[in-house]
Amino acid sequence: MFIKYRDTGYTCAALTLQGKGMKGIPILIVFFIIFLAASLLIPSPMFPGNVICSLIGNFAAEYKELLSALFNAVFYGVILWLVFVAVSRRFEKEK
């Protein structure tokens, strides 16, 4: 969606909460849940959660596994969501 300013004539792109903007939200939630569960269930440390938790140090030692899983879920969920949005926009342009 593009918004045109009345006085200046400039045009900018805006992400709306309807239509195309909300299309990828279920994908983001699904990938977040998948990577959260995988990070909690896999005993080996995964990037970037283990790096971020090592930078935090012993401040939150008892929550280290949970914080690592949350960082991994956010990181990989957002990356895969961006890939989904890019691919879906490419397919929409072909139509």
C-alpha positions in Angstrom: 0.0 0.0 0.0 1.3 3.4 -0.8 0.4 6.6 1.0 0.6 9.9 -0.9 1.2 13.0 1.1 -1.2 15.8 0.2 1.1 18.8 0.5 4.4 17.5 -0.6 3.5 14.9 -3.3 5.9 12.4 -1.8 4.9 8.7 -1.8 6.0 6.2 0.8 5.3 2.5 1.3 3.3 1.6 4.4 2.7 -1.9 6.0 -1.0 -2.2 6.9 -2.6 -4.5 9.3 -5.0 -5.8 6.7 -4.3 -7.7 3.5 -0.6 -8.3 2.6 0.8 -7.2 5.9 -1.0 -9.9 8.0 -0.4 -12.6 5.4 2.9 -13.8 6.9 2.0 -13.6 10.6 0.8 -17.2 10.9 4.0 -18.3 9.3 6.0 -16.3 11.8 4.2 -17.8 14.7 4.5 -21.4 13.4 8.3 -21.0 12.8 8.7 -19.3 16.2 7.0 -22.2 17.9 8.9 -24.9 15.9 12.3 -23.3 16.7 11.4 -22.7 20.3 10.5 -26.3 20.8 13.5 -27.6 18.9 15.9 -25.4 20.9 14.4 -26.6 24.2 14.5 -30.3 23.1 17.9 -30.4 21.5 20.6 -30.7 24.1 23.4 -29.2 22.0 23.7 -25.4 21.8 22.5 -23.6 18.7 23.7 -20.4 17.1 22.8 -17.5 17.9 21.2 -18.3 21.3 24.4 -19.8 22.8 26.5 -16.8 21.7 24.0 -14.3 23.1 23.7 -16.2 26.4 27.5 -16.4 26.7 27.6 -12.6 26.3 25.1 -12.1 29.0 27.2 -14.2 31.4 26.2 -15.6 34.7 23.6 -12.9 35.2 20.8 -15.3 34.3 22.4 -18.6 34.6 19.3 -20.5 35.8 17.4 -19.2 32.7 20.2 -19.8 30.2 18.4 -22.6 28.3 15.1 -20.7 28.1 16.8 -17.5 26.9 18.9 -19.4 24.3 15.7 -21.0 23.0 13.9 -17.7 22.8 16.7 -16.0 21.0 16.9 -18.9 18.5 13.2 -18.9 18.0 13.1 -15.2 17.3 16.2 -15.2 15.1 15.2 -18.2 12.9 11.5 -17.4 12.9 12.1 -13.9 11.6 14.6 -15.1 8.9 12.1 -17.7 7.6 9.3 -15.3 7.7 11.3 -12.8 5.6 12.0 -15.6 3.1 8.3 -16.5 3.0 7.3 -12.8 2.4 10.0 -12.4 -0.3 8.9 -15.5 -2.2 5.2 -14.8 -1.9 5.8 -11.3 -3.3 7.8 -12.7 -6.2 4.9 -15.1 -7.0 2.4 -12.3 -6.8 4.4 -10.2 -9.3 4.4 -13.1 -11.8 0.6 -13.2 -11.8 
